[in-house]
Amino acid sequence: MISNTISKTSTRSLYSVLASSFSVQKKPRMEFTIRTPYQTILKDFDGIQRAITKTNEAALVIQNKFPPSAYVIPPGHLKLKFTQEVKDTSGDYLHLGGWVTVHPDNTCEINLLDCFDRKEVRPDQLDKGEALKDLETNSGRYMTKLRRSAARVFAKKAAL
């Protein structure tokens, strides 16, 4: 019975039926969601022309019709170029690292450990903070290393 149905339909139309039933509908403009564990900065926002940040290998520029992929981003700078006016955000951030996931349906999620507006960071105050110093454990040593690295990057980027 199934073979009769398949023989009656052409291979091309069968392929198109299967492909359309399992494919994802792409959005015409890339939608960005940017969040930290504490807040969502943007959710399903399509007014961004491109997002610029760095990975360990090179600069990463995400824009419309970017291929599906995933990236780990170290502490650094995140610049958003808007196509329309946005009230609550400048689009210029410093972050403590995170990851970027670009989905096949032309959406992008940027998950950051923490994120600050670049204008709010004061580089002269970075060394004066009360950081917890737990050097007895591996996680404590790693967090101290991450804090030093982030303070160095923030001081360099905030001064620009």
C-alpha positions, 0 to 999 in steps of 0.5 A, spaced: 500 500 500 505 504 501 509 502 495 503 504 491 502 511 494 510 512 493 510 510 486 504 514 484 508 520 487 514 523 484 520 522 488 521 530 487 514 531 490 515 526 496 522 529 498 519 536 498 513 533 502 518 530 507 523 536 507 517 541 509 514 537 514 521 536 518 524 543 516 524 549 521 520 556 518 526 561 518 524 568 520 526 574 515 530 578 520 534 575 525 531 575 532 536 576 538 535 574 545 540 577 550 540 575 558 544 574 564 542 569 570 539 575 573 535 579 567 533 579 560 536 585 556 533 583 550 528 578 548 526 576 541 528 583 538 529 584 531 532 591 530 539 589 531 543 589 524 549 586 527 552 583 534 560 584 535 564 580 540 570 576 540 571 569 541 578 565 543 580 565 536 577 571 532 572 577 532 565 574 531 560 578 527 553 575 528 548 578 523 542 576 519 542 569 516 548 567 520 549 559 519 547 555 525 553 555 530 555 555 538 561 559 541 564 560 547 565 567 549 571 570 554 570 576 558 570 582 554 566 587 549 559 586 546 557 591 541 550 591 538 549 595 532 541 597 532 537 599 526 532 602 530 532 606 536 532 603 543 530 607 549 533 602 555 540 600 552 546 603 549 548 597 545 555 597 548 556 592 554 562 589 558 561 582 560 564 576 564 563 571 558 558 566 556 556 563 550 552 564 543 547 560 540 545 561 533 539 557 531 537 554 524 530 559 525 534 565 524 534 567 532 540 568 536 541 567 544 547 570 547 547 568 555 552 572 559 555 570 566 554 578 568 553 584 563 554 591 565 553 598 560 560 600 558 558 607 561 557 605 568 564 601 569 569 605 572 576 602 571 579 606 577 574 602 582 576 595 579 582 594 584 578 597 590 572 591 590 571 586 596 572 580 592 572 573 596 578 570 596 578 563 597 584 560 594 584 553 598 579 550 593 580 549 585 573 553 584 576 559 588 582 559 585 579 559 578 574 565 580 580 569 583 583 568 576 577 570 572 576 576 576 583 578 575 582 577 567 575 580 567 578 586 571 584 587 566 579 587 560 574 591 563 580 596 565 582 596 558 575 596 554 572 602 559 578 606 558 577 607 550 
